[in-house]
Amino acid sequence: MTKLKNETLAVRHGIEVDQHHGAVVPPLHLSTTYSLADFATKRQFDYGRSGNPNRDTLAQLLAQLEGGERGIITATGMAAVHLVTQLLTPQDTIVIPHDCYGGSYRLFTSLAKRGLFKLVVLDLTRPECSEGIKESKPKIVWIETPSNPILRLTDIRQVCDAAKQVGALVAADNTFLSPALQNPLALGCDIVVHSTTKYINGHSDVVGGALITKSAELGEELAWWANNIGITGAPFDSFLTLRGIRTLKLRLRQHEENAMAIAEFLARHPSVEHVYYPGLESHPQHELAKQQQAGFGGMVSFDIKGGLKDSAKFLTSVNQFTLAQSLGGVESLICHPATMTHAGMDEQARLEAGVGDTMIRISVGIEDKDDLIADLEHAFAQLES
Ligand SMILES: *Cc1c(COP(=O)(O)O)cnc(C)c1O
């Protein structure tokens, strides 16, 4: 039989496994403990922290979608980020990008401050980063591409080449594109991390995380740590997340179609200073996006003309975009990074990272795109009045 495509796997995985009643959808298993089959004879599962049918079904599917050997489901995305740091000792160095997700940046810097490992912060979107990686002699290089909120890209192959030359592992946070649009393991990475809270679950009703490894050995080591420190995901969260993945590709297709239309609309609008979207030909890394991604994703950022007052007016004038952080759900969200996701950053660093008071980030949902554009048009009109 030919290998099934990811869309088929995502829909079929775990279907028709119930031996008892023939339930088509995998049943939810909440039991925390499992009986032994006989004296000193374990079944597949023994205790819920170590293994659970719903969690394991989800882990296997995500491993297949990312092209890895092993998947591990964690309680949150940050738990998956934290799990990677278990590979480091105080002598080891991790290289991280200067503009990685704020929560990851906070975690890496606070653990490094405690002396758990050494930290080198680099701009991985620049070709010169290869030299910096080699000089740092890291154990791990951390990638996050596209970056948040200005959607800069890191050349995954280039970073992996530099890392391999000094024997480093490469871990990629693939949250912004999901396995439907980018597969870092195929580009040379060893570990992929996800906040499944975002596109993978896709319905803004589960906080969760996942880690996928290319090799079975590394997967075994990290699965041991996940059980050891007790960060594995809950059964019901896994159940919902699996349901979300059934439509992952379908959703991403619509997110992207809508995002492209909105990016083009914004690029033409006189009240817009700059649009950040890798799908636009004007994006400085549009060619790289076409090479390493299977699509451009559903996140669009832009700078509005004017100042903080205009951003505030715009953000409170939209009706079809909810003013909230997070991303990747079916509903459109709008966010002001300077006062929301990036509020914890010192002002100088924030401005250097390109996140000014006029920046607005949209997580474009799967609504009708004409309705979304009409709503943005309406919000722009409020500025001028
Ligand atoms: C949200 C997010 C995280 C953290 O995930 P949680 O599920 O909120 O713990 C990590 N990386 C990226 C890129 C994210 O967007």
The ligand as an ORCA input file, in Angstrom:
! r2SCAN-3c Opt
* xyz 0 1
  C       1.811     30.385     22.627
  C       3.200     30.049     22.240
  C       4.052     29.318     23.090
  C       3.643     28.902     24.486
  O       2.598     27.991     24.497
  P       1.484     27.863     25.646
  O       0.588     26.827     25.103
  O       0.856     29.208     25.811
  O       2.201     27.451     26.898
  C       5.315     29.008     22.622
  N       5.750     29.406     21.405
  C       4.966     30.118     20.579
  C       5.491     30.535     19.245
  C       3.671     30.470     20.961
  O       2.905     31.208     20.139
*
